[in-house]
Amino acid sequence: MSITLRTVSLAAGLVLACASAHAPAAQTTAQAMPETMDMLRHAIAFRTEEGKDQVPAFAQYLAQKLESAGFAKSDIEIIPVGHTAAMTVRYPGSDKTLKPILISGHLDVVAANPADWQRDPFTLIEENGYLYGRGVADMKTGVVALVETFMRFKRAGYAPKREMILVFSGDEETGMISTRELAKRYHEAEFLLNADGGGGTYDAQRKPVVYEIQAAEKTYADFLLTVTSPGGHSSEPDPPTNAIYHLARALERIAEYAFPVQHDDITLASFKALGAHDPSPLGAAIRAFAVNPDDAKAAATISADPAYVGQIRTTCIATMLDGGHARNALPQRADANINCRIFPGTRIAAVRDTLAKVVADPKVAITVREPPPVGSAASPLRADLMRAVAATIHERFPDVEVVPNMAAYATDSVHFRAAGVPSYGVAPEFTKPNDTFAHGLNEKLPATEIPAALDYWHSLLTRLSQ
């Protein structure tokens, strides 16, 4: 298959022989590419979506690869969690007084229907400089790059001072039950590096714009809206008591409501860097907001953009509907799911109370859905970590600004932060905005980001583990 040969050639032309001058002797990135691409091809083929029970098999495959590189079975643990599994890999350090570094990722992916895709989502395909496949962006590339980096370290006999531990969850895209188990077991770490957050941005011409370290994220919460009524025969309609009508009016009111504008130091620092490179009206609004968060006009422009509205306010959106029990009967029940991404520091109960005020209908019951939402404060911006990430990024792009970021989405980091582990999204990939289609159809990633990820993790983990 041509993908390996083409990507190896690309790697040899684009990357240096070693990740950094201070890294231990090891095979070069170009030499590691054939094995990396083979692992990625196998990784994409595992259908690790919910309900397929393939996460344990994928974890076992990775364990076998690690053992072939010299890891002892005792260093690798696959933790069954329901129909999925978590996986940990220990790389011991020489100084037992130092707390370990955790490096996280997730083995599962969002479901993909092959009939809807232009290419088979579970076959890795390269076209026009992109790699296609479910999970290639979110986030099997990240998992494979981390496993390959550990294998390169082991083969080179690298001896870090600080222990490093891979912590891979198996249901990050759904209930995060395995994440909770990992956070409970590994809450004594120095900090966590999350390969599923942060990252770099290209502009439309593929010029690097900014690199963001995710140091905070919004709280994920689902609320169930429920309306019940006695029902009856549809030939005797009673609109005032109709459960579907009550629910429909409630949803209209929520759709029209905007939560108050909010900001924090991380948001403003991120906006200052992003706005400096964006000549569009949105860029102007971002720059204005960074200077004056009370600028209502700037906030309105930012809020009109789906990619940025979550950076300055709590958002709540309807995602699922269910109602009625028969075509010829009045509905006895109607439900809707409201998915909220809550700004850090905002109480979940306060959001629920706001929804109740907006709906303004006592017939609409509003409850918080399981699993219980978990919120967390921003992680402190450690100078040593910021320096190490910036130095690693600058090996590839010397002039790119490195700034903190708040994610509008949820990652495994939220549970580790809640357990007391400072957590930072430091994914190596650079992409154009809205270009990867993660969670969507025809998910893709620039092929250049594979060798770049190998360089990055080799260099960053060497810096931080000494």
Buried (B, 14 or more C-beta within 10 A) or exposed (E): EEBBEBBBEBBBEBBBEBBBEEBBEBBBBBBBBBBBBBBBBBBBBBBBBBEBEBBBBBBBBBBEBBEEBEBEEEBBBBBBBEBBBBBBBBBBBEEEEBEBBBBBBBBBBBBBEEEEBEBBBBBBBBEEEBBBBBBBBBBBBBBBBBBBBBBBBBEBEBEBEBBBBBBBBBBBBBBBBBBBBBBEBBBEBBBBBBBBBBBBBBBEEEEBBBBBBBBBBBBBBBBBBBBBBEBBEEEEEEEEBBBBBBBBBBBEBBEEEEBEBBBBEBBBBBBBBBBBBBEEEBBBBBBBBBEEBEBEEBBEBBBEBEEBBBBBBBBBEBEEBEBBEEEEEBBBBBBBBBBBBBBBEBEBEEBBEBBBEBBEBEBBBBEBEEEEBBBBEBBEBBEEBBEBBBBBBEBBBEEBBBBBBBBBBBBBBBBBBBBEBBBBBBBBBBBBBEBBBBBBEBBBBBBBBBBBBBBBBBBBBBBBBE
